[in-house]
Structure formats: C-alpha cells, structure tokens
C-alpha cells in the first residue's frame, strides 16, 4: 500500500516519462513547494531550498520547463499541469493510484 508522498513505481514512471530523465524522491518532494511558489508570489526563497533542489531547478531550466528563479519564476503550462497531476497521484489519491498501478480496484 502506497503512502502519501511515496515515490512508487507508478509515480516514478509518470515523472520519468514526462521529464525524459531519471528522477528522485527529493524531486517528488520539491514539487509541492514549486507549485506553492507558482500560485503565490512566484519567487523562490533561496533559504528554503537545498543543493539537490537547486540542481533540480537547473535541470528543469535546461529542459525548458522553467525560467528564472529567486528573482521570479515562470513555468510552462505543460510543466504546471504535470506538477498538478503528480501531486494528485502522490499526495491526494495515493492509495487509488497505487491500486490502479497494481491492477486492482476498490469496487
């Protein structure tokens, strides 16, 4: 049974398919902060991110998913939709997503 915020095989597959590269639990856990930033002031607080998260931002920037950073962040519509989809599966409907990936249903 999946737990909230767990990098299951289904979540990893979804993320790696969209990103076109390997991902990590750290990246999954960084997505809620990125979404929060985008729906609020659109400015990353450098004191609130670590080296791994800076590296993730660099990868996202190189891939064209984001622009900017501490002075103002912009994301593509596709990346924002991806974040919402991953957040739903990993944090909202995590038990349902895990059951679907395993081939089971609840009813």
N, C-alpha and C positions, 0 to 999 in steps of 0.2 A: 504494500500500500504506500503510495507516494505521500510525502509530507510537504507542507507549504514551503515553497521556495527551493525545492529539491531539483537538482539537475538530472532529471530522469532521461532515459534513452529517447523518449518521445520529444522532450523539450530540447535536448541536445541536437537531435535530428532537425527539428524545426529551425533552431538557431543557425546551425551549420549550413543548412540548405540555403537560407536567406543570405547569410554573411559570406558564404563561399570559403570558409576557413574554419579551423578548429576553434572552439570556444571553451569557456571555463565557468565554474560555479561563481567565481568573482565577477565575471561579466554579467551573469544572470542577476546577481545581487546588486549590480550597479544600475541596471535598467530602471528600477523604481525611482532612483534619485534623478536620473536623466529625464524621466517623464515628469517628475515633480518640477524640475527646473524649467522645462518647456511650457508647462501650463501655468507657471507663476512668473518669475521675473526674467527668465531666460538668461540668467547669469550663473555660471558655476563658481562656487566659493572654493578657491584653491586649498583652503584649510580643511575642507571636508572630503577631499579625495586623496587617495594614496598613490604610490608609484604604479601599481598594477592598473588602476583606473586611468591614470594619465596615459599609460601605454594603450589601453583600450580606446581612449579618445583619439590617440594618434592613428590607430588602425582604422577607426571609423572615418576620420578626416581623409586619410589616404584613399579609402574606398568611395568617397564622395557622399557618405551618409550624413555628415555634419560639416558645419563651418563655424569658425570662431572658437570661443572657449570662455575664459574668465571675464572678458570684456563684453561678451554677448554670444549666445549660442543659437545656431539655426540648424534645423534638421529637415531632411526631405520628408515629404508626405508619406512616401513608402516606408521610410525608417520609423516614423511615428506610428504608422499602422502596425508595423512589425512589433514595436515595443508593446503596444496595447494587446496584441494577440498573444505574445509571450507572457505578459503579466496576467492576462485572464487565465491562461492554461496553468501557469506555475503558481499563482497566488490566489486565484478566485475559485476556479473549478479544477483544482489539482487532483482531487480524487476521481472526478469524472474523466479527466484527460488521461490519467493513469489506466483506468479501466478500459477506455476506448483503445489505447495503445496496446493493451494486453489482449484485446479481442473480446472482452467481456462487456456486459451491460448490467445495469441495476434493475431493469424491469422490462 
